[in-house]
Amino acid sequence: MNGVNAKDVAKLAGVSQSTVSRVFFGGVSVSEKTRKKVLAAAEELGYSPNEFARSLITNKTKIIGLVMKGVNNPFYPQVLKEFTTHFKRLGYSIIFVHTNNDEIQKEDIEMLLNYNVAGVIITDALLSLKVSEDFKKNKIPLVLFNRKAKEQDFFSVGTNNLEASRQIADYLIKKGCSDMVYISGERNTSTSIEREKGFSEVLKKHQLTYKRFESDYSYEGGYQTAKEIIQKGDISSAFFVANDIMALGVLDALRERSIEVPLRTKVVGFDNIDMAGWPNYNLTTWEQPITKLVEETVKYVISEIKEYTGMTGNIEVQGRLIERKTT
C-alpha cells in the first residue's frame, strides 16, 4: 500500500474518510458519482484496503483461522494447501496458527479472536470446553478436521476410520497374514483409537491376535519403534501403521536389517501422502480423500458464516485402499 491510507484517498477525492470506508467496506450507500471519485483517487494513489482494516470498520473479516500441530507430517501441509485453494476461490484468506502443544493454547485463541476470524478449523490439536465457549459466544463457526471430540460439542469432518481399518485387516488376512503388529499414533487421538478398534474387531472375529506399539505419528517414531521390534527378534507377518510417515520410518528400519518387504513381512500405512507413492517406498496405504474432506469442511464453515446456528455433528467420508509393493 506504500503508506497510503484512507485519509489520503479522502483528501484527493474531496470527501470524508467515512465516505471512503463506505465505498470499500459497505454500510450506508453512496452515490455513484461519489463512488467513482473515491475509486479513481484510490487507483491514482495505489490504495488497497487490507482485511484487518476491514475488520476494524465492519467487525467482520474474510479470514479463516487454521490451527495445526503436525507440520512435520506431510499429510497436513497437503491439507493446508487444499484449504488455501478452496477458500481463496471464495474470497477468503487463511491465517495459520501452529501450536506446539496437544491442546490449543489460550494465546492461540486470543490471536484468532483479535483478528476477528470468520471461522476456525482445528486439524490435529485438542481443545477444551472453555475454548469452545469462547467461539460459541462470539458466534464463530468451528470445525474439527480429521479429529473428533469426546463430547460432540463441535462439528467434525473426517475419514471413516473404523471401516478403513476393518478393510485393512481383511485385506492382510486374505494375504495370508496371521500374526500382526499395530503401531498407533498418540493414544488420546480419535484417529488412533478408531483405527485400532476396527482393526482389532476383525482380527478378534478371526480369532487372531496382534501386538500393539505406541508412537507419535512421526517418521522418527515409526523408525525407532520398528528398530525396537526388530531387536526383540520377533518379526510379525504384517505391520499396520496408523499413518504413512511412521510407516516410511518402519520400512527404512526393516531395510536396514535386510528384512525383505513384502516377502518376510508386509507394511500398510494410512493417508496416502505423496511420499507413499515414491518409487523408493511404494507403500500400500489407505487413501484419505483430502479434496472431499476439505470440500465438506468448507461447505459447513461458509454456511455457518452466512447464518450461524452452532450446529454440531459429524461427517465421515469413505477412503480407499491403494495397493503397492509393500504388500
DRENDO-1510 file (C-alpha; in Angstrom, 1 decimal, always signed):
<recs>
REC; n; res; u; v; w
REC; 1; MET; +0.0; +0.0; +0.0 .
REC; 2; ASN; +3.1; +2.2; +0.1 .
REC; 3; GLY; +2.0; +4.1; +3.2 .
REC; 4; VAL; -1.2; +5.4; +1.5 .
REC; 5; ASN; -4.3; +5.3; +3.7 .
REC; 6; ALA; -8.0; +6.1; +3.6 .
REC; 7; LYS; -7.3; +9.6; +4.8 .
REC; 8; ASP; -5.1; +10.3; +1.7 .
REC; 9; VAL; -7.8; +8.9; -0.6 .
REC; 10; ALA; -10.4; +11.1; +1.1 .
REC; 11; LYS; -8.3; +14.2; +0.7 .
REC; 12; LEU; -7.7; +13.6; -3.0 .
REC; 13; ALA; -11.3; +12.7; -3.7 .
REC; 14; GLY; -12.6; +15.7; -1.7 .
REC; 15; VAL; -14.8; +13.5; +0.5 .
REC; 16; SER; -14.8; +12.4; +4.2 .
REC; 17; GLN; -12.8; +9.5; +5.4 .
REC; 18; SER; -16.0; +7.7; +6.4 .
REC; 19; THR; -17.2; +8.0; +2.8 .
REC; 20; VAL; -14.1; +6.2; +1.7 .
REC; 21; SER; -14.8; +3.5; +4.2 .
REC; 22; ARG; -18.4; +3.1; +3.0 .
REC; 23; VAL; -17.2; +2.7; -0.6 .
REC; 24; PHE; -14.8; -0.1; +0.3 .
REC; 25; PHE; -16.5; -1.8; +3.2 .
REC; 26; GLY; -20.2; -1.3; +2.7 .
REC; 27; GLY; -22.7; +0.2; +5.1 .
REC; 28; VAL; -24.7; +3.4; +4.2 .
REC; 29; SER; -24.8; +3.7; +0.4 .
REC; 30; VAL; -23.0; +6.4; -1.5 .
REC; 31; SER; -23.9; +8.0; -4.8 .
REC; 32; GLU; -22.4; +6.5; -8.0 .
REC; 33; LYS; -20.7; +9.8; -8.7 .
REC; 34; THR; -19.0; +9.8; -5.3 .
REC; 35; ARG; -18.1; +6.1; -5.6 .
REC; 36; LYS; -16.3; +6.7; -8.9 .
REC; 37; LYS; -14.4; +9.7; -7.4 .
REC; 38; VAL; -13.2; +7.6; -4.5 .
REC; 39; LEU; -12.2; +4.7; -6.7 .
REC; 40; ALA; -10.4; +6.9; -9.1 .
REC; 41; ALA; -8.4; +8.6; -6.2 .
REC; 42; ALA; -7.6; +5.1; -4.8 .
REC; 43; GLU; -6.3; +3.9; -8.1 .
REC; 44; GLU; -4.2; +7.0; -8.6 .
REC; 45; LEU; -2.6; +6.6; -5.2 .
REC; 46; GLY; -2.3; +2.8; -5.3 .
REC; 47; TYR; -4.6; +2.4; -2.3 .
REC; 48; SER; -5.9; -1.1; -1.5 .
REC; 49; PRO; -7.5; -1.7; +2.0 .
REC; 50; ASN; -6.3; -4.7; +3.8 .
REC; 51; GLU; -8.5; -7.3; +5.5 .
REC; 52; PHE; -7.5; -6.2; +9.0 .
REC; 53; ALA; -8.7; -2.6; +8.3 .
REC; 54; ARG; -11.9; -4.0; +7.0 .
REC; 55; SER; -12.5; -5.9; +10.3 .
REC; 56; LEU; -11.9; -2.8; +12.4 .
REC; 57; ILE; -14.6; -0.9; +10.5 .
REC; 58; THR; -17.2; -3.7; +9.7 .
REC; 59; ASN; -16.5; -6.0; +12.7 .
REC; 60; LYS; -16.3; -8.8; +10.0 .
REC; 61; THR; -13.4; -10.3; +8.1 .
REC; 62; LYS; -12.9; -12.8; +5.4 .
REC; 63; ILE; -10.2; -14.6; +7.3 .
REC; 64; ILE; -10.3; -18.3; +8.3 .
REC; 65; GLY; -8.2; -19.5; +11.2 .
REC; 66; LEU; -6.5; -22.8; +10.7 .
REC; 67; VAL; -4.9; -24.4; +13.7 .
REC; 68; MET; -2.3; -27.2; +13.1 .
REC; 69; LYS; +0.2; -29.1; +15.2 .
REC; 70; GLY; +1.6; -31.8; +12.9 .
REC; 71; VAL; +3.5; -29.7; +10.4 .
REC; 72; ASN; +6.2; -32.4; +10.2 .
REC; 73; ASN; +3.5; -34.9; +9.0 .
REC; 74; PRO; +3.3; -34.3; +5.2 .
REC; 75; PHE; -0.4; -35.1; +5.3 .
REC; 76; TYR; -1.2; -31.7; +6.9 .
REC; 77; PRO; +0.8; -29.4; +4.6 .
REC; 78; GLN; -1.3; -31.1; +1.8 .
REC; 79; VAL; -4.4; -30.3; +3.8 .
REC; 80; LEU; -3.3; -26.6; +4.3 .
REC; 81; LYS; -2.7; -26.3; +0.5 .
REC; 82; GLU; -6.2; -27.6; -0.3 .
REC; 83; PHE; -7.9; -25.3; +2.3 .
REC; 84; THR; -6.0; -22.3; +1.0 .
REC; 85; THR; -7.0; -23.0; -2.6 .
REC; 86; HIS; -10.7; -23.6; -1.7 .
REC; 87; PHE; -11.1; -20.5; +0.5 .
REC; 88; LYS; -9.2; -18.3; -1.9 .
REC; 89; ARG; -11.7; -19.1; -4.7 .
REC; 90; LEU; -14.4; -17.9; -2.3 .
REC; 91; GLY; -12.5; -14.7; -1.4 .
REC; 92; TYR; -11.2; -15.7; +2.0 .
REC; 93; SER; -7.7; -15.7; +3.4 .
REC; 94; ILE; -6.1; -18.2; +5.8 .
REC; 95; ILE; -4.4; -17.3; +9.0 .
REC; 96; PHE; -2.2; -20.2; +10.0 .
REC; 97; VAL; -1.7; -21.0; +13.7 .
REC; 98; HIS; +1.0; -23.6; +14.6 .
REC; 99; THR; +0.6; -24.9; +18.1 .
REC; 100; ASN; +3.4; -26.9; +19.8 .
REC; 101; ASN; +1.1; -28.5; +22.3 .
REC; 102; ASP; -1.5; -31.3; +22.1 .
REC; 103; GLU; -4.2; -28.8; +23.3 .
REC; 104; ILE; -4.8; -25.5; +21.6 .
REC; 105; GLN; -3.4; -22.7; +23.9 .
REC; 106; LYS; -5.1; -19.6; +25.3 .
REC; 107; GLU; -2.7; -17.3; +23.3 .
REC; 108; ASP; -3.7; -19.1; +20.1 .
REC; 109; ILE; -7.4; -18.4; +20.9 .
REC; 110; GLU; -6.7; -14.8; +21.7 .
REC; 111; MET; -4.9; -14.2; +18.5 .
REC; 112; LEU; -7.8; -15.7; +16.4 .
REC; 113; LEU; -10.3; -13.6; +18.3 .
REC; 114; ASN; -8.2; -10.5; +17.9 .
REC; 115; TYR; -8.2; -11.0; +14.2 .
REC; 116; ASN; -11.9; -11.4; +14.3 .
REC; 117; VAL; -11.8; -14.5; +12.2 .
REC; 118; ALA; -14.9; -15.6; +10.3 .
REC; 119; GLY; -14.4; -19.3; +11.1 .
REC; 120; VAL; -11.9; -21.7; +12.7 .
REC; 121; ILE; -10.7; -25.1; +11.6 .
REC; 122; ILE; -8.7; -27.2; +14.0 .
REC; 123; THR; -6.8; -30.2; +12.5 .
REC; 124; ASP; -4.7; -32.2; +14.9 .
REC; 125; ALA; -4.9; -30.3; +18.2 .
REC; 126; LEU; -7.3; -30.9; +21.1 .
REC; 127; LEU; -9.4; -28.1; +22.6 .
REC; 128; SER; -11.1; -27.6; +25.9 .
REC; 129; LEU; -14.7; -26.9; +26.7 .
REC; 130; LYS; -13.7; -23.3; +27.7 .
REC; 131; VAL; -12.3; -22.8; +24.2 .
REC; 132; SER; -15.5; -23.9; +22.6 .
REC; 133; GLU; -17.4; -21.4; +24.7 .
REC; 134; ASP; -15.2; -18.6; +23.6 .
REC; 135; PHE; -16.1; -19.3; +19.9 .
REC; 136; LYS; -19.7; -20.0; +20.6 .
REC; 137; LYS; -20.1; -16.7; +22.5 .
REC; 138; ASN; -18.7; -14.9; +19.5 .
REC; 139; LYS; -20.7; -16.9; +17.0 .
REC; 140; ILE; -17.6; -18.1; +15.2 .
REC; 141; PRO; -18.1; -21.4; +13.4 .
REC; 142; LEU; -15.6; -24.1; +14.5 .
REC; 143; VAL; -15.0; -27.4; +12.9 .
REC; 144; LEU; -12.6; -30.3; +13.8 .
REC; 145; PHE; -10.8; -31.7; +10.8 .
REC; 146; ASN; -9.6; -35.4; +10.9 .
REC; 147; ARG; -10.5; -35.4; +14.6 .
REC; 148; LYS; -13.5; -36.0; +16.9 .
REC; 149; ALA; -14.1; -34.6; +20.3 .
REC; 150; LYS; -15.1; -36.9; +23.2 .
REC; 151; GLU; -18.1; -34.7; +23.8 .
REC; 152; GLN; -19.8; -34.0; +20.5 .
REC; 153; ASP; -20.0; -30.2; +21.0 .
REC; 154; PHE; -18.5; -29.4; +17.7 .
REC; 155; PHE; -18.9; -30.2; +14.0 .
REC; 156; SER; -16.3; -32.6; +12.7 .
REC; 157; VAL; -15.2; -33.9; +9.3 .
REC; 158; GLY; -13.0; -37.0; +8.8 .
REC; 159; THR; -12.5; -40.3; +7.2 .
REC; 160; ASN; -14.4; -43.4; +8.2 .
REC; 161; ASN; -11.5; -44.8; +10.2 .
REC; 162; LEU; -13.4; -47.8; +11.6 .
REC; 163; GLU; -14.4; -49.1; +8.2 .
REC; 164; ALA; -11.0; -48.3; +6.7 .
REC; 165; SER; -9.2; -50.3; +9.4 .
REC; 166; ARG; -11.6; -53.2; +9.1 .
REC; 167; GLN; -10.9; -53.4; +5.4 .
REC; 168; ILE; -7.2; -53.2; +6.0 .
REC; 169; ALA; -7.4; -56.2; +8.5 .
REC; 170; ASP; -9.5; -58.2; +6.0 .
REC; 171; TYR; -7.0; -57.4; +3.2 .
REC; 172; LEU; -4.0; -58.6; +5.3 .
REC; 173; ILE; -5.8; -61.8; +6.4 .
REC; 174; LYS; -6.5; -62.6; +2.7 .
REC; 175; LYS; -2.8; -62.1; +2.0 .
REC; 176; GLY; -2.1; -64.9; +4.5 .
REC; 177; CYS; -1.0; -62.8; +7.5 .
REC; 178; SER; -1.9; -64.3; +10.8 .
REC; 179; ASP; +0.4; -62.5; +13.4 .
REC; 180; MET; +0.3; -58.7; +13.1 .
REC; 181; VAL; +1.6; -55.5; +14.7 .
REC; 182; TYR; -0.4; -52.3; +15.0 .
REC; 183; ILE; +1.7; -49.2; +15.5 .
REC; 184; SER; -0.6; -46.4; +16.8 .
REC; 185; GLY; -0.2; -42.7; +17.0 .
REC; 186; GLU; -0.7; -40.8; +20.2 .
REC; 187; ARG; -3.1; -42.7; +22.4 .
REC; 188; ASN; -5.5; -39.8; +23.1 .
REC; 189; THR; -6.4; -39.1; +19.5 .
REC; 190; SER; -9.7; -40.2; +18.0 .
REC; 191; THR; -7.9; -41.3; +14.8 .
REC; 192; SER; -5.6; -43.8; +16.6 .
REC; 193; ILE; -8.4; -45.1; +18.7 .
REC; 194; GLU; -10.8; -45.7; +15.8 .
REC; 195; ARG; -8.1; -47.2; +13.5 .
REC; 196; GLU; -7.1; -49.7; +16.2 .
REC; 197; LYS; -10.7; -50.5; +17.1 .
REC; 198; GLY; -11.7; -51.5; +13.5 .
REC; 199; PHE; -8.5; -53.5; +13.0 .
REC; 200; SER; -8.9; -55.4; +16.3 .
REC; 201; GLU; -12.6; -56.2; +15.7 .
REC; 202; VAL; -11.8; -58.1; +12.5 .
REC; 203; LEU; -8.8; -59.9; +14.0 .
REC; 204; LYS; -10.9; -61.0; +17.0 .
REC; 205; LYS; -13.6; -62.3; +14.7 .
REC; 206; HIS; -11.0; -64.5; +13.0 .
REC; 207; GLN; -9.5; -65.5; +16.4 .
REC; 208; LEU; -6.3; -63.7; +15.6 .
REC; 209; THR; -4.2; -61.5; +18.0 .
REC; 210; TYR; -1.9; -58.6; +17.4 .
REC; 211; LYS; +0.8; -56.7; +19.2 .
REC; 212; ARG; +0.3; -53.0; +19.9 .
REC; 213; PHE; +3.0; -50.4; +20.0 .
REC; 214; GLU; +2.5; -46.7; +20.5 .
REC; 215; SER; +4.4; -44.0; +18.7 .
REC; 216; ASP; +3.9; -40.3; +17.9 .
REC; 217; TYR; +2.8; -40.0; +14.3 .
REC; 218; SER; +6.4; -39.0; +13.2 .
REC; 219; TYR; +8.9; -40.7; +10.9 .
REC; 220; GLU; +11.4; -40.9; +13.8 .
REC; 221; GLY; +8.7; -42.5; +16.0 .
REC; 222; GLY; +8.0; -45.2; +13.4 .
REC; 223; TYR; +11.7; -45.9; +12.7 .
REC; 224; GLN; +12.6; -46.2; +16.4 .
REC; 225; THR; +9.6; -48.4; +17.2 .
REC; 226; ALA; +10.4; -50.8; +14.3 .
REC; 227; LYS; +14.0; -50.9; +15.5 .
REC; 228; GLU; +12.9; -52.0; +19.0 .
REC; 229; ILE; +10.6; -54.7; +17.5 .
REC; 230; ILE; +13.4; -56.0; +15.3 .
REC; 231; GLN; +15.9; -56.1; +18.2 .
REC; 232; LYS; +13.4; -58.4; +20.0 .
REC; 233; GLY; +13.7; -60.8; +17.1 .
REC; 234; ASP; +10.0; -61.3; +16.7 .
REC; 235; ILE; +9.1; -60.1; +13.2 .
REC; 236; SER; +5.3; -60.4; +12.5 .
REC; 237; SER; +3.9; -61.2; +9.1 .
REC; 238; ALA; +2.4; -57.7; +8.8 .
REC; 239; PHE; +2.6; -54.2; +10.2 .
REC; 240; PHE; -0.4; -51.9; +10.1 .
REC; 241; VAL; +0.9; -48.4; +10.9 .
REC; 242; ALA; -1.5; -45.6; +11.9 .
REC; 243; ASN; -0.1; -43.1; +9.4 .
REC; 244; ASP; +2.2; -43.0; +6.3 .
REC; 245; ILE; +5.0; -41.0; +7.7 .
REC; 246; MET; +5.5; -43.5; +10.5 .
REC; 247; ALA; +5.2; -46.4; +8.0 .
REC; 248; LEU; +8.0; -44.9; +6.0 .
REC; 249; GLY; +10.2; -45.0; +9.1 .
REC; 250; VAL; +9.2; -48.6; +9.7 .
REC; 251; LEU; +10.2; -49.5; +6.1 .
REC; 252; ASP; +13.6; -47.9; +6.4 .
REC; 253; ALA; +14.2; -49.7; +9.7 .
REC; 254; LEU; +13.3; -53.1; +8.2 .
REC; 255; ARG; +15.5; -52.5; +5.1 .
REC; 256; GLU; +18.5; -51.5; +7.3 .
REC; 257; ARG; +18.3; -55.0; +8.8 .
REC; 258; SER; +17.7; -56.6; +5.3 .
REC; 259; ILE; +14.2; -57.8; +6.3 .
REC; 260; GLU; +12.5; -58.2; +2.9 .
REC; 261; VAL; +9.2; -56.5; +2.3 .
REC; 262; PRO; +6.8; -57.9; +1.3 .
REC; 263; LEU; +8.3; -61.4; +1.4 .
REC; 264; ARG; +9.2; -61.6; +5.1 .
REC; 265; THR; +6.7; -59.0; +6.3 .
REC; 266; LYS; +4.1; -56.7; +4.8 .
REC; 267; VAL; +3.5; -53.0; +5.7 .
REC; 268; VAL; +0.3; -50.9; +5.3 .
REC; 269; GLY; +0.1; -47.2; +6.1 .
REC; 270; PHE; -2.7; -44.7; +6.3 .
REC; 271; ASP; -3.2; -41.3; +4.5 .
REC; 272; ASN; -1.6; -41.8; +1.0 .
REC; 273; ILE; +0.7; -38.8; +1.3 .
REC; 274; ASP; +2.7; -38.1; -1.9 .
REC; 275; MET; +5.9; -39.7; -0.5 .
REC; 276; ALA; +4.0; -43.1; -0.1 .
REC; 277; GLY; +4.0; -43.4; -3.9 .
REC; 278; TRP; +7.7; -42.6; -4.4 .
REC; 279; PRO; +9.5; -45.5; -6.1 .
REC; 280; ASN; +11.8; -45.9; -3.1 .
REC; 281; TYR; +8.8; -46.7; -0.9 .
REC; 282; ASN; +5.8; -47.8; -3.0 .
REC; 283; LEU; +3.8; -48.1; +0.3 .
REC; 284; THR; +0.4; -49.8; +0.4 .
REC; 285; THR; -1.9; -47.5; +2.2 .
REC; 286; TRP; -5.4; -46.2; +2.9 .
REC; 287; GLU; -6.1; -43.0; +1.0 .
REC; 288; GLN; -7.8; -40.2; +2.9 .
REC; 289; PRO; -9.7; -38.3; +0.2 .
REC; 290; ILE; -8.3; -34.8; +1.1 .
REC; 291; THR; -10.3; -32.9; -1.5 .
REC; 292; LYS; -13.6; -34.3; -0.5 .
REC; 293; LEU; -12.8; -33.8; +3.2 .
REC; 294; VAL; -11.8; -30.2; +2.6 .
REC; 295; GLU; -14.9; -29.5; +0.5 .
REC; 296; GLU; -17.2; -30.8; +3.2 .
REC; 297; THR; -15.4; -28.7; +5.8 .
REC; 298; VAL; -15.5; -25.5; +3.7 .
REC; 299; LYS; -19.2; -26.1; +3.0 .
REC; 300; TYR; -20.0; -26.2; +6.7 .
REC; 301; VAL; -17.9; -23.2; +7.6 .
REC; 302; ILE; -19.4; -21.0; +4.8 .
REC; 303; SER; -22.9; -21.9; +5.7 .
REC; 304; GLU; -22.3; -21.1; +9.3 .
REC; 305; ILE; -20.7; -17.7; +8.4 .
REC; 306; LYS; -23.8; -16.9; +6.4 .
REC; 307; GLU; -26.2; -17.9; +9.1 .
REC; 308; TYR; -24.7; -19.0; +12.4 .
REC; 309; THR; -26.6; -22.0; +14.0 .
REC; 310; GLY; -23.9; -23.6; +16.1 .
REC; 311; MET; -24.9; -26.9; +14.6 .
REC; 312; THR; -22.9; -29.9; +15.7 .
REC; 313; GLY; -22.5; -33.2; +14.0 .
REC; 314; ASN; -20.0; -35.5; +12.2 .
REC; 315; ILE; -19.4; -36.2; +8.5 .
REC; 316; GLU; -17.4; -39.3; +7.6 .
REC; 317; VAL; -16.0; -39.7; +4.1 .
REC; 318; GLN; -15.1; -43.1; +2.7 .
REC; 319; GLY; -11.5; -43.6; +1.5 .
REC; 320; ARG; -9.9; -46.5; -0.4 .
REC; 321; LEU; -7.1; -49.0; -0.3 .
REC; 322; ILE; -4.1; -48.1; -2.5 .
REC; 323; GLU; -2.2; -51.4; -3.2 .
REC; 324; ARG; +1.5; -51.1; -3.8 .
REC; 325; LYS; +4.7; -53.1; -3.4 .
REC; 326; THR; +4.8; -53.3; +0.4 .
REC; 327; THR; +2.1; -56.0; +0.4 .
</recs>
